[in-house]
Amino acid sequence: MKIRFLEIAQIELDEAIEYYNLKSPGLGYKFLLEALNTLDRIQRFPYAWHPFDKDVRRCQFHRFPYGIIYQILEDELLIIAIAHLHRKPDHWKDRVKRSQE
């Protein structure tokens, strides 16, 4: 299944990578690898994680306090948010409604 990012989700990923790189050189790269591994798990097993809402799920990173919020559509997986799990946990919910319009 194809993966597509909402623009704001791509920005969240880029900002998190930059944040971790500033925190410690190379840590942003490790964050990116973790994100890619999480995306791979989602792509291989899209229904493996508990749904929040109709076809909206979250897959957590192993090493960082983040999760990928995604929606299962007919022919693609839509990445709605790269969400920090300890800050504003529901900040992405209005994006689901907008992506369905």
C-alpha positions in Angstrom: 0.0 0.0 0.0 1.3 3.5 -0.9 2.1 6.0 1.9 1.2 9.6 1.6 1.9 12.4 4.2 -0.3 15.3 4.9 1.9 18.4 4.5 1.6 19.2 8.2 2.7 15.7 9.2 5.8 16.0 7.0 6.6 19.3 8.7 6.2 17.6 12.1 8.7 14.9 11.0 11.2 17.5 9.7 10.9 19.6 12.9 11.4 16.6 15.2 14.5 15.5 13.2 15.9 19.1 13.5 15.1 19.2 17.3 16.9 15.9 18.0 19.9 17.0 15.8 20.2 20.2 17.8 19.9 18.2 21.0 22.8 15.8 20.0 24.5 15.5 16.6 23.3 12.3 14.9 20.3 11.9 17.1 18.1 13.3 14.4 19.3 10.7 12.0 18.4 8.0 14.6 15.0 9.5 14.9 14.5 9.4 11.1 15.6 5.7 11.0 13.1 5.0 13.8 10.4 6.8 11.8 11.2 4.8 8.7 11.1 1.5 10.6 7.7 2.5 12.1 6.4 3.4 8.6 7.6 0.0 7.4 5.7 -1.8 10.2 2.6 0.2 9.3 2.9 -0.6 5.6 3.4 -4.3 6.3 0.7 -4.6 9.0 -1.7 -1.6 8.6 -4.5 -3.2 10.8 -2.2 -4.3 13.6 -2.7 -1.3 15.9 -5.9 -0.4 17.9 -8.1 2.1 16.0 -8.8 5.5 17.6 -11.7 6.1 15.1 -12.9 4.6 11.9 -9.7 3.5 10.1 -7.5 5.9 12.1 -4.7 4.2 14.1 -1.5 5.0 15.9 1.8 3.1 15.8 4.3 4.0 18.4 8.1 4.4 17.9 10.2 2.1 20.0 13.0 4.5 21.1 11.3 7.9 21.1 8.1 9.2 22.7 6.4 9.6 19.3 3.7 7.8 17.3 2.6 7.9 13.7 -1.1 8.6 13.4 -2.5 7.3 10.1 -5.6 6.6 8.3 -6.3 3.5 6.1 -7.8 4.6 2.9 -8.9 2.4 -0.1 -5.5 2.4 -1.9 -3.2 4.3 0.5 -2.1 4.9 4.0 -2.5 8.6 4.9 0.0 9.9 7.5 -2.0 12.4 9.6 0.5 13.3 12.3 3.9 12.6 13.7 2.8 13.0 17.3 4.7 13.5 20.5 2.9 11.2 22.9 3.4 13.5 25.9 2.2 16.8 24.3 -1.3 17.7 23.1 -2.2 14.1 22.3 -5.3 15.0 20.3 -3.9 17.9 18.3 -4.3 16.0 15.1 -8.0 15.1 15.3 -9.3 17.9 13.1 -7.0 16.8 10.4 -9.0 13.6 9.9 -12.1 15.5 9.1 -10.3 17.8 6.7 -8.6 14.9 4.9 -11.9 13.2 4.3 -13.4 16.3 2.6 
